[in-house]
Structure formats: C-alpha cells, structure tokens
Amino acid sequence: MPHPQRANREPHQESNDYVGFVLAPKEQPIPGPMVKRFRLFAWLVFIVLLAGALRFPGLAERPMHCDEAINADKSGTLLEQGSYQYDPHGFHGPTLNYLTLIPAWIQGAARYVDMNEVTLRSVPAVFGVLLAAAAWLLGPVVGFKSAAATGILAALSPAMVYYSRYYIHESLFIFFSFGLLIGLCRYWENPSARWAIAAGISAGLMVATKETAIIAFASIAFACVFTRAYDRWHGQTSAGLKPESRPLFKILGIASGLTVSVLLLSSFFSHPRGVVDALLAYRNYFAMAGSDPLHIHPWHYYLGQISFFRDGAGPIWTEGLILLLAMVGFGAGMCRNTIEGANGRIVRFLGFYTLIMTGIYSAVPYKTPWCAMGFLHGMILLAGIGGIQVLQWIQRARIRLPVMVILAAALVHLGWEGWAAAFPYRSDPRNPYVYAHTGEDVFLIAGRVESLARAHANRLTMPVQIFTKENLWPLPWYLRGLSGVRWSLAVPESVPSAPLILITPDMEPALARKLYELPPPGARELYMNIFDRPVWLRPGVEVRGYAAKTLWDEFRRQEAAAASQTGPELRK
C-alpha cells in the first residue's frame, strides 16, 4: 500500500534524492545510498564554504550603520547588566541581542567597550550561512536538486550577502521564517511531532525577533487558502496542505511557539511587561507604516532594486536571474508540470506565499531595502525549483549546453555582485543595498578624537562635548571607549567648555557666542578646527570639531614626534 502522503502527490518522476547539477540520462543507474550521502555531504560543504567566503572576511571594514550601533548599544547593556527590556518603539525583539552573548563570551568580552564589529556581525553572518545550507531540509518536498540550486542562489544573492554582514535582525528573521516554512512543509508531507515542534519554535523565534512576523503569518495563511482554492478549481484535493487531525501535534507546535516567544520577550520572566509591549508594538508599527516621510517609497521600490539598479557611472546591479527562474518555478507548479522530486502543491504554496508577501511589502508605503529579504528568499526558493525545471524541459544537447552556459554565466555575475556589495561597494551609495549609510569619514572623526584624547592629560576620561539636534548614531559606538563624552541638544552657556567639542553646522553660531562673546577679555581660549576638510557622518550630515589650542598644540607636538621616529624607518 502506498504511503498516504505520497498518494496525495501529483504524478512525477521517481525522486532521485541526491545532488547533481546536470540531469543524468535515463539509462544511467541510480546511485546507491553511500553515493547519495557523499554527494549530499559534498553539497553542504560547498554551500557552507561559498556562503562563508562572502560573509565572514573583513567584517570590521564597513562603517557601522546607525541601526547597527543602536542594536550594539542594547547588546552592550545586556552583556554588562545581564538584563534586557523589550522596547516597542522601533527596536524589535531580543533574539539578536541574546545570541550576541555567544561570540562575546567566546571573545572574552565582559563590557560593551570590549565588543567590536566582528563580535557583532558574526551573528548575522552565521545565520546567513545557515540559511543557505538549510535548503537541504526542504529537499524531500521540492527535490534535492532544486534544494541544491536554492542553496547556491541564497549563498550568492547580493542582498542576502550584504545584509548577512549587517548587525540587524533581518538575517535571523529570514532564517527563522524559513524554519517555519520547512516545518510546515515537512509536516504536511508527513505529520510528526518533531516537525510540528520545529514549526512552532521557528514561529516563536520570529515573533521574538521582529514585528513583521505578522506579515509572514498572513502570507502563509492566505497562501494555504489560495492553494486549496486552486486545487479545488482543478478538481483536486489539497490533502498536502490540510494536516491530518492530530490534536497532540498541533498542541505541541502551538505550545512550543508560545513558550519560546514568551520566554524571550519577557527576558526569561525578568520583565513580564515585555510580552504586553510586544502586542502593543503593532500599534506603533501600523502608525509608522505610512507616516515617516524619510522612508516612504513607491510600490515598485523593492522590485526596481532587485530587477535593475544603476546609479550614475556605477555598476549594474540585478537579481534578474532569481526573478526569472522564480517565475518559471511558480509557473511549473501552477501548470502542474512534472517537477523532479517535488510535491506540486508545496510548490504552489511557496509561490502564493511569495507573491502575497511581495504584494504586502510593496503596498506598505514605509520601505527599507532589507525588508525585501523576506519575499526575495521566497523567490530564491522558487528559483531553485525553476532552474532545475528548465534543465528538465531541455533534453536536446544542442540546446541544453548553451542554456547551461547562460545559467552559469548568470550565476558568476550574481556571485560578483555579492562580492562587490560586501567589499568594494560596502558603503558606496551606488550599491542599491546601501541605505542612509554611514560614510567612511566616521573613521577619520573617531580616529582624530581618540588621538586628541591621548594628547590630553586625562586620556580616555578627557571631557568631550557634542552639541547637535541631529541623529549622530553610530558616533556613540565609535566613541564608546571615552568616558567623558557628554551630549546636548543645545549649547549651554553656563557650562564650562570642554577641551574638545563636536557640533553640527546649525550649532556653530551658538558655539561662537559661547567661546568668544560671553567670556570676558583675558578669559577666552582659541579653539582650532581639528579637520582640514569638511567631514560627513553620512550624506547630508556634516560634523565639525574644535579643540582648545593648548590641546591642539600638544596633539601636533606628539604627531610631529611620532613622525620623526617613524621617518627613518620608512626611509630604510
């Protein structure tokens, strides 16, 4: 008797549960179990190495984005104080912060100041690699060849590469979302407690990571409805998307999801209010969705970035390969074509899920480019299926070879884009994934402030005043080693001036009055410009710095002394 779940599948070729990039001729013997395991292991190793090579090198080279620095500050508080309080006003859930404790402990960091960019960014980098490798778990329902292609596309996608090197929640959130999809699809294929629990835990982690979990849940629900409606329209049952009546499995899945989300949002019951705040946060996000003019973009913003982007004389960026293959994969599922090793209903479900999520994110006026990762990953899942479907359709070698060459060239270009996004264009506005990003000048600002501090008698406790109404994050991250930094929204006339002052241009008239008009004759000290050119924290945000002449003279003296000592060595 056939397996009850297998009986519900559409007719398709016998599944070859092994990895291969070229479809074998029909007369070729099917590999044995040991060969299959070796090929699967080789594929996993290849995917991990490929994804890791684009995600781990040079993690400290790109300037910190303001969002990264704010997340780092919250992780520093957790590391030092052992506590985390969920804040519903735009700061997302605690999974990123709790997971950061692992590399911090490995590094031996006990304080916020001990952490560095590698400590932080290694967390999303790990999840970026796991996201690519986890495609294997979807192999039994979409075919292992499709899973292999999916893993390669996820490893190379420039958006996936770039934001896997970003200390924000998105990389973790997409991995947990994929975990939910895997759990549901595997449960529909063969109901069991382990897949119900896996789906529940993944859903709980999504809720504890980012509030956009509600969009993913809605997309899944509507995708189930549309898939069942489509199948009924064509006279088929959707047993594959209607789990067997196993109340215990469902209870286990729901309970595991609630347990995980409550534990994390309540900071392991040390802050129960966090659970309530997580629910109230949706009110803030719905209000923000159409009210923040800085992040309002047209409906086609995401699709334009993914399909074709070029800024001036910069390179052409496109993930068109993924878009085209995704349409092929979804189309094959909708046409109920024979997809090797795949459950057609699962393919249709993934297609509807991706289509619905794309529509929701496109309809929401508030847009930031990293939010596209959710439906882009859905496209990658479909693209892996579509790529194998193309090769399956084309059997004539005369046509097959050119198609394979074109696909290989497109993959190479996709990999180049991933490399370019991560390295030479890491903070360049001509990169479509660089968004309101900190410029390289932040290294000059931080380096000059630290050098001046070393020239002061108090060293790292030297007083520093920063007067601004602008959001100067991530500057607090770069100045975290200086304990004497004080911030103010205005220039206080009654407070003594620090030896080092940083301001934005709008504060300059008030600072000039404080330094040169209010002090009586004989009590005024000259302040020197510490930069020899305009410096920008990010586009449109200039930072100016002034040091008391006594401090500046000492800094220049030490600088000249260091140059005289290194000069002879350089001449050698």
N, C-alpha and C positions, 0 to 999 in steps of 0.2 A: 504494500500500500504506500502511495507517495506521501511525503511529509505534508501535513495540512497547509503549511505556509507556502511550500513550493508549488502546491496545486493551484494557489491563487495567482501565481506569476503568469505574465503573458508569455507565450511561446518565445523562446530564444535559444541561441546556441548553447551547447553544454559549456558551463563555466570553466575556464582554464584558470585556476587560482594560482597564477604565477605572474611574475613581472616580465614584460617584454615590450620593446618599443616598435618592433616590426611584427605584424601578424604572421604567424607561421603558416606555411602551406597546409592544406587539409590532410595531405598524406603523411605529414611529419608526425612521428609518435609523440604522444603526450608525455611530458617529463614526469619522472617519478617523484615521490614525496620529498626525498632528500634534495633533488634539484630544485624543486619548488621553494623549499625553505631557504636554500642557499641564495636563490635569486631574490627572494623577499628580503633576506638579510642584507644582501648587496645593495638593493634599492634603498633600504632605510639608511644605511651608512652613507650612500651617495647623497641623499637628500639632506641629511644632517650636516655633512661636510659643506655642501653647496650653500645651504641656508646660513650656516655659521660663518662661512667665509665672507659673506656680505653683511653680517650683523655685528660681529664682535670686534674686528680691528678698529682702532682709532676712535673708540667711544668718547674720549675726552676732547677730541679736536673741535667738534662743533660747539659754538656758544650755546649756553643754556637758554631755552625759550622761557618766557615769563611763567607759563603754566608749569613747566618742569620745576622751576625754582620754588614755586609755591608748594607743589607736591613734596619737594625735598624738605622744605621747612616743616611740614606736618610730619614727615617721616623722622626728622631730627627730634621733634618733640616726643614722638613715640619711643624712639631709641633712648633718650635721656630720662624721660619721666615714666616710661612704661605704661602710658595711657593714651587713648585716642577717643576723641569725641566727634561723632558724625555731625557735620555742619551741612544743613540743607540748602545753603545759599551758594550753590555753584561749585562745591568742592568734591563731590562724588563720594563713593564708598571707600572702605578701608582696606580692601584686599591688596592693593598696590603697596600700601604702607606696611602692612604686616609681612608681606612677602619680602620686602626690602630688608627686614631684620636678618634674613638668612645670609645674604652676601655681606652685610655689615658685621655680623658675628664672625664669618669666615675671615674677613679682613682684619678683625680685631678692633673695629671702631666702637668706641663707647660713648662718643659725643657727636653732636651734629657737625662740629668742625672737622672731625676725623673722616667723615664720608667724602667721597669725590664722585665725579661724573661716572666713572667706571662702576663704582658700587651701585649707583642708582640705575644706570641704563642697562646693566647686565640683566636686570629682572625682565623688562620687556623683550630684550634680545633672546633670552631663553625661551620665552613663550612664543616668540616669532618662529624659532626653530621647531618647537613642539607642534605649532600649528601646521607647518609643512609636513612633518613626519606623521601626524595623526591622521592624515588622509588614508593611511593604510587601514584604519579601523572601519572605514566606510567601504572597503573593498568587497566584502561579501554581498553588499546590496547594489553596488554600481559597477562591479567588476574590478579586479586588481589592476588591470592595465589602465583603466580610467583613473583609479586611485593614484597610480604612479604618475600619470600625466598631471593630475591635480597637485600632487606634492611638488613637482618641478615648477609649475606655474606659481604656486604660493611662495616658493623659495625665491623666485626671480622677480616677481611683481615689484616695480619700483615703489609703489605706495606701501606695500607690505614691508619691504625692506626699510624704507625711510622711517616709518612710524614704529617699527620694531626696535629702533635705536633712539626712541623718544621716551622720556620718563613721564608718560601719561598713561591713562587707564586703558586706552583703546586696544593695544595688543593683547592684554589679558582678557578684556571683554570679548573680543572676537574668538579667542581660544575657548573660553567658556561657552560661548554661543555655539561653536562647532561641537563642543562636547554634548550640548543638549540635542543638536541635530543627530549626532551619531547615536546617542542613547535612544532617541525616539525611533529612528530608522531601524536600528538593530532590534528594538523591542517589537516593532510592527512585523519584522521579518520572523522573529522567533521569541515570543514573550517569555521573559525570565525576570527574576528578582534583581539580578545584577544590572541589567540594562535599565530597569525602572529606577533603581537607586542612582545609577550613573547619570541618568537624565535629571533626576531630582537634585542631586548635588550640583550639577552644572547650572541648573536654573537658579538655585540658591546663590551660587557664586556670582552669577550675572546680576542679580538684584543687589548684592553687596558690593558690586564693582561700579556700576553706572546706571543712572536712572533711565537711560534709553533701552533698558531691558524690556520695558513695556512695548516698544516698537517691535522688537524681535518676537515677543509673545503674541502680539496681534498678528504679525505676519505669518507665524506658524498656524494660528487658529484659522485665519482666512484661507491659507493655502490648503489646509485639510478640507475645508468646505468646498473650495473650488475644484479640488481634485476629485472628491466624491461626486460632485455635480457633473463634472466632465465625464466620469466613467459611467454614471447612470445614463447620461445622454447617449452614450455609445453602447448601452445595454450591458454594461459590465458591473460587477460588484466591486467595492473598494475595500475588500477584507484586509488588504495590506495596510490600510490606514484606519482601520477600526479594530483596535486591540481586543483580544479575547477577554471575556468577562472574568477577570482575575482581581477581585477586590483587594486581596492582600498585596499584590504587586503595586497597584495604584496607591494604596495607603502608604506603602514603603517609599514610593517615589515622592509623594507629597510631603511626607514627614521628613524625609532627608533634606528636601529643599528648604522647608521652613526652619529646620534646625540649623542648617548652615547659615542662612541669611540672618536669623535672629542672633546667633552667636557672634557673628562679625559686626553687625550693625549696633549691637549693644555693647561692643567691646568686651565680649565674654562676660556679660551681665554686670560689668562695672559701670555702664552708662545706659540703663534701660531706655532712657528718653530717646536714644538714637533710633530705636525701632519706629517710634511715633514720628520722629523727624523725617525718616526715610519716606513715610507716606505723605507727609506734608510737603516734601520737596517737589512733588509733581505739580503742586500749585504754582511754585516758583518757576518751574521749567515751562509749563504751559504759558505762563505770562511772558517769559523771556523769548519764547519761540518766535514771536513776531514783533518784539518791541525794541530790540537792540540794533540801532542803525549801523553800528560798526560791522555787524556780521549778517546783514540782510543781503541776500543774493537771489538772482532769478532762478526759476525752477530748473533750468538746464545747466546750472553751475557745475554740479558734480559730473554729469555726463560729458560736458565740454572738457573738463580737466582730464578725464580718463581717455576720451577718444582722440583728442588732438589739442596740444598746447604748445605755443611758442611765443616767447616774449622778446621782441626786438631781434637782435642777432644771435640770441641763444639757441640751443639745440632744439630739435623737435622731440616732444615727449608724447608718447601714445601707448596705451594698453589696448589698442585696437585688436590685436591678436586674441586677447581674452574676450573682448566683446563679441567678435565674430564667431569664435568657437562656442561661446556660451549660447548664442542664438541657434547654432547647429545642434548642440546638445539638447536644448529645450525643445526645438522643433522635432527632433527624432523621438523624444519622449511623447510629445503631443500626437505625433503621427503613428505612435505605437510600433515604430520600426524595431527591428531586431538589434538590440544593443548588447554586445557580448558581455555576458556575466551580470547584466543589470536587471533590476526589478523596474519595469516601466513606470509603475505607479509612484515609486520612490523618485524617479527622475522627474516626473510631472510635478510631484510635490515640491521638490527642490526648485523647479522652475517657477512655480507660482509663488513660492516663498521669496525668491529673489526679485521677481517682478513687483510684488506687493511692497516689499521693503524699499525698493528703488523708488516707487511711486510716493511712498510716505515721506521719505527723506527729501525728495525733490519738491514736494508740496509744502514742506515746512520752510518758512522764509529764513529762519535762523540757520546758517550753514557755516561749518568749519570743515576744511578738507579731510581731516582724519575721520569724520563721521561717515565718510563714504566707504570705509573699510568693511562695514557690515555687509552691505549688498555687493561690494566688489568681491568679497570672499565667496558669496553665493554664486557670482558669475564665474569665479575660478573653479568651483565645483562642477558647474555645468560645462565649462570649457574643457576640463579634463575628459569628460564624457564625450563632448563634441569632437575633440581631437582624435580619439580612438574610433569614433563613428566615421569620420572622414576616411581614415585608413581602411576601415572595414568596407566602406562603399566601393573604394577604388581597388579593383583586383588586377587590372591590367598593368604590367610592369612599366610599359611605355609612359603611362600617365602617372603611375604611383611614385616613380622616382622623382620627377620634378616637383610633385606636391610635397614629398618628404623634404626635399631641399629647401623649398619655400618655408615650410614649417620650421625647419632647423634654423634658417637664417632669421626668421622672426623671433625664435627663442633666444638666439645670440643677441639680437638687438634689445630684447626685453632685459636680458642679463646686463648688457651695457648700461641701460637706463638705471637699473638697480644699483650698479656700481657708481655711476655718475651722481645719482641722488644722494648716496651715502658719503661720498668723498669729495670730488672737486666742486660739486654744486650744493654742498651740505647746508650752506646758509645764504645761497645766492637767490635773489628774487626771481631769477629766470627759471628756477625749479618750481613746478606747479605745486609742490607739497610744502614749500617754504611759505609760511603764513604769519604775518605780523611778527617776524622773527628778529631776534637779537642779532646785531651786526658784529663783525669781527673787532670793532672798536672797543667792545667791552673788555677785551684782554688788555688793551692799552690803558683804559681807565683803571682797571683793577691793579695792573702792574705798577702804574705811576703812584697810586695811593699807597700801596704796600712799600714801595721804595721810599717814599716820603716818611712813612711810619718808622722805617728802620733808621732814618736820619734823625728822628726825634728822640729826646731823652727817655720818653715813656714807651717807646717802641710800639708794641701791639695794643697798648692801652691809650695811645695818643688820642686826644679829643678830635672828633671829626663831626662837622655839622653838614647836614644835607637839607636844603630848602627847596621844596618843589610841591606842586599840585598834580604833577604827572605820576602815572604808574611807572616807577623805575625798576620794577622787577625785570630781570633777575639780579640787579645790582646787590641786593641784600645777601644773595648766595655767595657772590664773589668777595664780599667784604665780611663774611661770617667770622673770619679769624681776628677781626678788630673789635675789641670790647668797648671802645669809646665812641662808637658811631651813634649819633642822635639824629632823628628825622623830625622835620617840622613842615607844616603846610604853609607857613608864613615866616618872614624874617623877624624874629623877636628883637626889639630894640633894647630891652633891659637885660638880655642875657649876654655875657661876655663872648666875644668872638673866638672861635676855635682856631688853632694854627692852620687847619686845613678845612676848606669849605667847598662843597659841591652844590651847584644850582642848575636849574633850567633857565633859559633866557628871560622868561617872564618875571623872574625874581631879581634880576640884575639891578633895576632902579632902586628897589628897597635895600639891597645889599650895599650899593654905593652910598646911600644915605647913612646906613648904619656904620660903615667903615670910615667915611671921610667927612660927613657933615655933622653927625651928632657928637663925636668925641671932641673935647676942647683942644686947642692948639698945643702941641707937645705930647699929646696922648694918642696920636694917630700912628698906626703902623701901616707901612706899604704892603700890599698884597700882590703877588706875582701870578701871572697866568701860567698854569702848570702844563698846558698843552700848546704845542707850536702850530696847531691847525685845528679846525673845527672837528669835534668828535661826536659820533651819533650812537646812542644806545640801540636804536632801531630806526627805520625810516621815519622822519618827522619828529624825532625826539632827540634834541641836542643836549649834551651835558657839558657844562663849563666848570672849571676848577680853579681855585685860588689858594695859594699858600702864603703864610706870613713870610716876609723877606728873610727873617733870621732862619726859619726852617728851610726856605728855598736855597739860601746860600750854603747851608750845611749839606743839603742834598747834592748840590752841584760840586761841592768840595769832595765829597765821598765818591761821586761819579767820576770826577777827574782822577782821583787817586786810584780807583779801580781800573780806569782806562790805562793809566801809566804802568800798572802792574801787568796787565794782560797784553799791552802793546808789544813788548819784546818777544813774548811767546808767539804772537801772531806773525811777527816778522820772521821768526825762525821757520 
